[in-house]
Amino acid sequence: MPQIVLILSKEKILELKSFYKNSLKAAPPGAIFSAKTSNSSITAYKSGKVLFQGASPETEAAKWGSVQQTTSENKKGTLKSAHSYAPPSSLFTSSHIGSDEAGTGDYFGPITVAAAYVKKEQIPLLKEIGVKDSKNLTDDKIQLIAKEIVKMKVPYSLVILHNEKYNKLQSKGWTQGKMKTMLHHHAITKLLKKIEPNKPVGILIDQFSLPHSYKNHLKSEREVLQENVYFMTKAESHSIAVATGSIIARASFVKEMDKLSDLAGVTLPKGASQKVDKVAGGILRNIGLDELSKYAKIHFANTEKAKHY
């Protein structure tokens, strides 16, 4: 079974415990907590080690650790080993493509992936209009900034994996990691064609899995990695191109959630909380599991919890 170990501070482990509070399970001896998500099982030990294992552990681990870090003194955590796809610092001030996704941890709604090509001369203006890590922005602010990005005519490519297709792929054995890999790959491929004959200095993907896993997913679908591709966790904090892609992806996700809420006749909450379980329970009661698959990622643990409502 694939597994990844992070070394985290006590404060960070408590942050994880709070984050996974709705997915907690019985913890083994010596552990602070144990949780299970759709991607992996997570066990945090008193020693500071956090074990991620399952079908796609890198998806969860990438939320908390950075392959660029090599010591445990940094509270953000470390992966056991770095990789050769880390970007040079010069990439951040050059004309490059950045890609990011939204909706992967949300029970309701699709996965949206956006790749954006930012020229080096556009970087100062994008910073000026507020482009930064979308996790630090409200959805209303994201919508406003996304409109400004469009006005600036920043080339981008957006790919949306709707829930029905998501659930069909998952039932065929596709992990979420593979789905995200193919979405990023298609978004980048489309954007490279759009900006021809221009060529980016590099392509930076906000890392959600280890590079070898990403390449293996491509290989399984007879695709190959593009030239000058780099991977970095929390890349949106360093790259304006990735931050731009992140904002476009999130703005699209919010729009899709509004459409689905109108279709369902109820406001669909974001995330995967107990509130989500209750709303899903109401949809199950009214229209059944087959119809719920139009709105939700059925394999999430929320589906079983919703049945209790």
N, C-alpha and C positions, 0 to 999 in steps of 0.2 A: 504494500500500500504506500503510495507517494506521501512523503512527509517533509515538513520544513520546521526548523527550530529558530525562534527569535530569542534574543536575550534582552529583556526589558526591565526597567526600573519598577520598584514597588508601586509608585504613583501611576505609572503607565498601565500596570496590570489591573489596578483598581478601576482605571478608566475603561479598560476592556470589559471588565466584569459588569460595569454599569451599562456599557453599550450592548452587551449580549444578555441583559437581564431577562428578556422574554424567551431566551433559548437555553437557559441553564438546565443542567441535569446533575445527577449525583456525581460528586467528585471523588477520585481515588485518594488513598492515603498520601499525605504530603503535598496535595494540590490545594491551591487557593480557590479555584473554581473550574468547572467543566461546562462546555456548551456545545451545541450542535446546530450547524446551519446547513443550507442546501449545498454549500461548497465543501465543507469539511467539519471535522470535530476539532474543538479547541480545548486544550488543557493547560492551565497556568500553574506552575509549581513555585513553592516558596523560595527555591534557589534562584528564581528570576527567569528560568527557561519557560518558554511558551511553545507547546507542540501543536502544530497544525497538521492534520492528516485526513486523508479521504480521497475522493475522486479528483478534486481540484484545490488542494491546500494553498497553492500559490495565490489564488484569488483573494482569500481572506488574509494571508500573511502580508501581501503587498499593501494592505490598508494600514499596517502598523510598523513595517520595517522598511529600511532602505538599503539596497545592495551597495550603495556608495559608502556606507558607514562600516567601519571595521573594528570598532571598540564598543564595549558595553557602557561606557560612560555617557554616551549620548542617549537621552531619554526617549528618542524616537525609535530606538531599537536597531538591531543588526540582523542581517541574514548570515548564515554560516559562511557563505562564500560570495565574493563579488563575481562579476562577469566581464567579458571583453567588449560588451556593447554599451558601456557607459559613455555618455556624450562628452566631448571636450568642452571646456567652459567657453571657448570662442563661438560655439554654436549659438549661444543665447543672444548674441549681438549680431548675428548674420541673418541672411534671408533663408528661412527654413520652414519646413512643414511640421505642425504639431497636431497630434490627434488624441482625443479623450472621449469618454463615454458617460452616459447618465442612465439611471433607471435599473442598474444591475442588482441593487440591494432592495428595491421596492417590489412588494408583492403585486400591486396593481400597476398596470402600464407597461409600455414596451421598453426595449433597450434602444437608445439612440446613440449613434457614434458620429462625431464630426471631425474632419481634418481640415485645417486652415493653413494657407500659405501666406506668411507674413514677411514682407520685404523689410530689410534692416532700417530703411528710412521711415517705415510706418510705426516702428516700435515706440518712439516717444509719444506720438499722438494716441496710440492705443492705450498707453499707460495713463495719458491725460484724461481720456474719457472713462477711465475706471476699470479697465481690463485687468483682472487678477484672478486668483483662485476662486472659482465659482462657489466653493464651499463656504467662503467668507462673505457671500452676497445673498441678499434676499431674492426670492423668485421675481418679485416686482422689479427690483433693480436689474436683475439679469435680463429681463425682457426689454428694458429700456436700452441697456448697453448693446444687446444683440441687434437692435434696430440701428444703432450708431455704427456698428461694425458693417452692416449691410450698406449703409450710406457711404462708407469709406471704400466700398467695392473691394473688400478683402476677399480673394478667391477662397471658396470653401466647398466641401462636399459633405453631404449629410446622408446617412443611411439609417433606416428605422426597421427594427425587427419587431413586428407586431405580435401580440400575445398568442394568437392562434398558430402562427408559424413557429414561434418559440416553443410552444407546447408539443407540436409535432416533431420538431427536431430533438427535443429532450426525450420524447418517447422512443426515438430511434437510437438513443444512446449518446447523443451529443451532450457534452458538459457545457456549462455556461462559459467556461474558459475557451472552448473551441468556438462557440458562437461569437464571442467577443473578438477572437482572433480573426475570423473571417470577415466580420463587420469592419474592423479597423483596416484590414487588407483591401477590401473593396472600396472603402472611402478614400484611402490613400491612392489606389490605382486610378480611380475616377478623377481625383484632383490633379494627379500628375499629367493626365491627358488634357485636362482643362487648361493648365498653365503652359503647355507646350508653346513655343520652344524653350521657355524658361526652365531652368533646372535648379532645385533647391540645393543649398550647401549640404543639407542633411535632413533627415526625417526623424522626429522624436516622438515616441509613443509613450504615453503615461503607463508605466508598467503595471500590469495586473497579473502577470505570470512570468516565470523565468524564460529567458530568450529561447532556450532549447525546447521548451514546451510549446512556445509560440511557433517555432519553426517546424516542429513535428506535426502540429495541427495543420499547418499549410501543406506539408508534404502529404498528409492523408487525403487532401483534396486536390493534389497535383498542382499546387501553387508554390511559388518560391518567394523568398524575402526580397524586397526591392533593394537597390543600392543605397549605401550610406544611411542605414537605419540604426537608430539608437534607442535604448530603453532606460527609463529612469522612474523610480517611484516618486510620487509627489512632484512630478515634472511641471505641473501647472504653477508651482511656486517659483520656478526658475525660468521657464520659457513663456514668453508672451504668446507665441504661436499655439502652444498647448493650452494656455489659459483661454485663448480665443476659441479654440475648438471646444473646450469645456463649457464655455458660456453658450455657444451655439447649440451644443448637444443638450444642455439643461433647458434652454429656452424651448427647444423642440419637444422635450419630454413634458414640460409643463403644459404646452398646447395640446399634446396628445392626451394628457390626463384630463384636461377640460372637456375634450371631445368625448372621452369615455364616460365621464361623469354625466354629461348630457344624455348619452345613450342609455346609461344605467338608471337614470332618474334619481341619482343620489350622489353626493360629493364623495368621490373615492379618495381616501386619505393616502398620503405618501408614506413610505417607509414600510415597516413590517411589525408594527406594534399591536397591542391588545385591541386598540381602536380599529385597526385593520381587520382583525379577526372577527369583530362584531359586525362590521359592514359586510364582510365576505359571508358571514353566517346568514345575514338577511337576504343576500343575493341567492345563496344556495337554496334557502327556503322558498323563495319566490319563483326562481326560474331553473334551478338545478345545476349540476356540475358541468354539463356540456356547455351551457350558456356562460357559466363562470369563466370558462377557458378563453372567452373572448376578451376578458378584462384582466385576468391574473396569470401569474406564473404558478401553475397548478402544483408543481412538485415541491414548492416551499412548504415548510411545516405549518404555515398559517392555514392551509386547507384543512388539515386534520383538526386544528384548534377551532376553525370556523364551524365544523360539524357539531360541536358541543353547544353552539348557540342556536 
